[in-house]
Amino acid sequence: MKKKLYPTKWSIRLLVWCFLSLFVKWFNIKKHLPNEVKNIQGPYLLLSNHVGFWDPFLIGHLLPRFTHFVSSDAVFRSPILRLFLTGLGTIPKKKGIRDTKVIRDIIGVMRQGEGVGLFPEAVRNWAGKSFPMDPSIVKLIKILKVPVVVAVMKGMHQFNPRWSRKLRRTKVEVSYKILFTPEQVKELSEEELFEALTQAIDHDEVAWQQEHIHPIHSKHKAEEIGHALYVCPECQKLNTFVAKGNDFYCHSCGYYLHINTYGFYEVKSSHQLHFDNIRDWYHWQEKWLINTVSQKFEQDKNIPLLEEQRLNIYRGEGSEEIKLLGEGTAYLYTDRIEICLDEDINPIILPLDQIQSLSAQLHERLEMYYNDTAYRFVGINKGVSALKWEVAVNTLWKKMGQDKKLMAYIPTEILEGEQLLGRE
C-alpha cells in the first residue's frame, strides 16, 4: 500500500478543532459559506488573502472539509508549531525560493482526493492592503485542473495585524465562493485567470474600515507597530518609535500619535498629521527607503546602509533545528551583510549575490538562506523592523540584476526608480 502524503493525526485535529470552535465563538467571527462551497466534492484549491498568524487555521476551520495548507518551512523550526503543523498535514515550502517539490507534494495530496490551501500573495501583508500576487499561481491552477475556492477575510488586519502579538475585538467575517470550475480553468487563458483571481482576492482594510467604521476594542492598538512603521514622516529617521497602549511617538523629533477607536491616527503633538492610517504611511515609507538605498548604491561600499544592534543571531544547517550563535550586530552594505557577534572578533560575511532568499518572518524575525544555511536575526528589544531589511535588500538585488530573488509584493515600478515626490 502506497504511503499517504502528509497524513494527519486525529488527536491533533480534534484538539485544534475544539480550540478553534471556542475561538470563533468567543470573538464572534462570521462566515459566508454558499452551498456550492459547502457541498464541494473531491480535491480543490483554496486561495485567500493573507493578513495574520490565524489565517490558515480560521479559513480551514470554517470549511466543512479538512484542508491541507502550504506553509513556510521557517515555522517548522519551532518544536511546538512543528508538532501541530505536522499533525495537521501541513506542506512545507522554502520561503522566497522556487520550490518544485512543493508543487509535486500539492499534486500528490490532491490525488488522494484532498483539498490544499495556500496564499498567492506568499506573505502576510503589513497594512491590510492585499499585496501583488506572483503570476506563477495561475500555472499551478492550470496544472491542477480542480475547482478553485476563494476566501476573503475582512476585518482581520484590525483583529490580528501581522506586526502585533495581541488580538483585538472587532468585526471579522470570512466570505467563500467558487471562483473557477475545472471547465473554466481549462477554457480561460492564464491572463484571464490571473486578472479574475486578483480582483477576487484583493482587499483594502483601510477602505473597508472607512466605509463601515467598526469599533476596535483594545488598549494595545499601537504596541509593536515599529515592526511595520520604521520611518518617521516628520524627521525621516529610522527606528525611532516608542509605543505603549494606543499611542506611539518618535523619540528623535517628538512626533506623537494616538490610534483611535476605529484604528485611525490622530496627532497629539504640535506637528501636522502626515497620515491618518497605516496603509498610506506604509506605501510612503516603502518608496522613501527604496529611493534612499538606490541613491546610495554607487557610494562607498564600506559605509553601512542599515545597522541593527542588540540582535540574537541564529543559524541552522540544512533541516536541523536553528540554534543561537549569540548576541551581536548586523550591518547591510551595498554588496554584503556582515554579522558581528559580541564574542567573536571575526565577522560573518554574506555576499548579497550569494544569498538565496531573505524575508521577514512572524513579527520581528529576519530570516535568510545562504548556501542552504539558514540565518535568523531577532531583536532583543521589541519593535525591531525586519521589514526594512527586506525592502532594502530587494532594492539592492534589483540594482544588481538579480530579479529572480525579488519579492512579488514590492512594486517593480518603484524598484526601477520611481521618485518620491512628497509625503502625501
WOWO-V877985 format. One record per backbone hydrogen bond with DSSP energy under -0.5 kcal/mol. CO is the residue of the C=O (numbers start at 0). NH is the residue of the N-H. E is the energy in kcal/mol with one decimal. If there is no record, write none. Layout:
{{CO;NH;E} {CO;NH;E}}
This chain:
{{3;6;-0.6} {7;9;-0.5} {8;12;-2.6} {9;13;-2.7} {10;14;-2.0} {11;15;-2.7} {12;16;-2.5} {13;17;-2.4} {14;18;-2.2} {15;19;-2.9} {16;20;-2.2} {17;21;-1.8} {18;22;-2.4} {19;23;-2.9} {20;24;-1.7} {21;25;-2.9} {22;26;-2.2} {23;28;-2.1} {24;27;-0.6} {29;173;-2.1} {30;32;-0.5} {31;33;-0.6} {31;175;-2.6} {33;36;-1.1} {33;37;-2.3} {34;38;-2.5} {36;39;-1.3} {42;146;-0.6} {43;45;-0.5} {43;115;-2.3} {44;46;-0.6} {44;148;-2.9} {45;117;-2.4} {46;150;-2.6} {49;124;-2.4} {51;54;-1.2} {53;57;-2.6} {54;58;-2.6} {55;59;-1.6} {56;60;-2.1} {57;61;-2.2} {59;62;-1.0} {65;114;-0.7} {67;116;-3.6} {68;90;-2.9} {70;92;-2.0} {71;74;-1.1} {72;75;-0.8} {73;76;-1.4} {74;77;-1.2} {76;78;-0.6} {77;81;-3.1} {78;82;-1.8} {79;83;-1.8} {80;84;-3.3} {81;85;-2.4} {82;86;-1.7} {83;87;-1.4} {84;89;-2.6} {85;88;-1.6} {86;8;-2.7} {89;91;-0.6} {90;70;-2.5} {92;72;-2.6} {93;96;-1.2} {96;98;-0.5} {97;99;-0.7} {98;102;-0.7} {99;103;-1.7} {100;104;-2.5} {101;105;-2.4} {102;106;-2.4} {103;107;-2.4} {104;108;-2.5} {105;109;-2.3} {106;110;-1.9} {107;111;-0.6} {108;111;-0.8} {108;113;-1.4} {109;112;-2.1} {114;67;-2.5} {115;45;-3.0} {116;69;-2.2} {117;47;-0.9} {117;119;-0.6} {118;121;-2.1} {119;133;-1.3} {120;122;-0.5} {127;129;-0.5} {127;204;-1.9} {132;134;-0.5} {133;136;-2.1} {134;137;-1.6} {135;138;-0.6} {135;139;-1.4} {136;140;-2.0} {137;141;-2.3} {138;142;-2.0} {139;143;-2.5} {140;144;-2.1} {146;44;-2.6} {146;148;-0.6} {147;178;-2.5} {147;179;-1.3} {148;46;-3.0} {149;176;-1.6} {150;48;-1.0} {150;152;-0.5} {151;174;-2.2} {153;172;-2.3} {154;158;-1.9} {155;159;-3.8} {158;167;-1.8} {160;163;-1.7} {167;169;-0.6} {168;216;-3.1} {171;29;-2.4} {172;153;-2.8} {173;31;-2.7} {174;151;-2.4} {176;149;-3.0} {176;178;-0.8} {179;147;-2.5} {180;184;-2.4} {181;185;-1.7} {182;186;-2.1} {183;187;-2.8} {188;192;-2.4} {189;193;-2.5} {190;194;-2.3} {191;195;-2.1} {192;196;-2.4} {193;197;-2.6} {194;198;-2.1} {195;199;-1.9} {196;200;-2.2} {197;201;-1.9} {202;129;-2.0} {202;204;-0.6} {203;207;-2.3} {204;208;-2.5} {205;209;-2.5} {206;210;-1.6} {207;211;-2.3} {208;212;-2.7} {214;216;-0.6} {215;217;-1.1} {216;168;-1.7} {219;222;-0.5} {221;224;-2.0} {223;226;-1.8} {224;227;-1.5} {224;228;-2.7} {226;386;-0.5} {227;229;-0.7} {229;238;-1.6} {231;235;-2.1} {236;231;-2.1} {239;250;-2.9} {241;248;-2.3} {243;246;-2.2} {244;221;-2.4} {244;222;-0.9} {245;258;-3.1} {246;243;-2.6} {247;256;-2.9} {248;241;-2.7} {248;250;-0.6} {249;253;-2.2} {254;249;-2.2} {255;267;-3.0} {255;268;-1.1} {256;247;-2.2} {257;259;-0.6} {257;265;-2.6} {259;262;-2.0} {260;215;-2.9} {263;259;-2.9} {265;257;-2.9} {271;273;-0.8} {275;264;-2.3} {276;280;-1.3} {277;281;-2.8} {278;282;-2.1} {279;283;-2.0} {280;284;-2.6} {281;285;-1.9} {282;286;-1.8} {283;287;-2.5} {284;288;-2.7} {285;289;-2.2} {286;290;-2.6} {287;291;-2.2} {288;292;-2.8} {289;293;-2.3} {290;294;-2.1} {291;295;-1.1} {292;296;-0.5} {293;296;-0.9} {295;298;-1.3} {299;302;-1.6} {301;303;-0.6} {305;331;-2.5} {306;308;-0.5} {307;329;-2.3} {309;379;-2.6} {309;380;-0.5} {310;312;-0.6} {310;327;-2.1} {311;377;-1.9} {312;324;-3.4} {312;325;-1.3} {313;375;-1.9} {314;322;-2.8} {315;373;-2.8} {316;319;-2.1} {322;314;-2.6} {325;312;-3.0} {326;341;-2.8} {327;310;-2.5} {328;339;-3.1} {329;307;-2.8} {330;332;-0.6} {330;337;-2.3} {331;304;-3.4} {331;305;-1.3} {334;351;-2.0} {335;332;-3.2} {336;349;-2.9} {337;330;-2.6} {337;339;-0.5} {338;340;-0.7} {338;347;-2.8} {339;328;-2.3} {340;343;-1.6} {344;346;-0.7} {346;348;-0.6} {347;338;-2.6} {347;349;-0.5} {348;350;-0.6} {349;336;-2.1} {350;353;-1.6} {350;354;-0.7} {351;354;-0.8} {353;370;-0.7} {356;368;-2.1} {358;366;-2.9} {360;364;-1.5} {364;360;-3.0} {364;366;-0.5} {365;376;-2.7} {366;358;-2.7} {367;374;-2.6} {368;355;-2.4} {368;356;-1.1} {369;372;-1.5} {371;317;-1.2} {372;369;-2.7} {373;315;-2.3} {374;367;-2.4} {375;313;-2.7} {376;365;-2.3} {377;311;-3.0} {380;383;-0.8} {383;385;-0.7} {385;389;-1.7} {386;390;-2.4} {387;391;-2.4} {388;392;-2.8} {389;393;-2.1} {390;394;-1.8} {391;395;-2.0} {392;396;-2.7} {393;397;-2.2} {394;398;-1.9} {395;399;-1.9} {396;401;-2.8} {397;400;-1.0} {400;402;-0.9} {401;404;-1.5} {402;405;-1.5} {406;409;-1.3} {408;410;-0.7} {410;413;-0.8} {410;414;-1.8} {411;415;-1.9} {412;417;-1.1} {413;416;-1.8} {418;420;-0.5}}
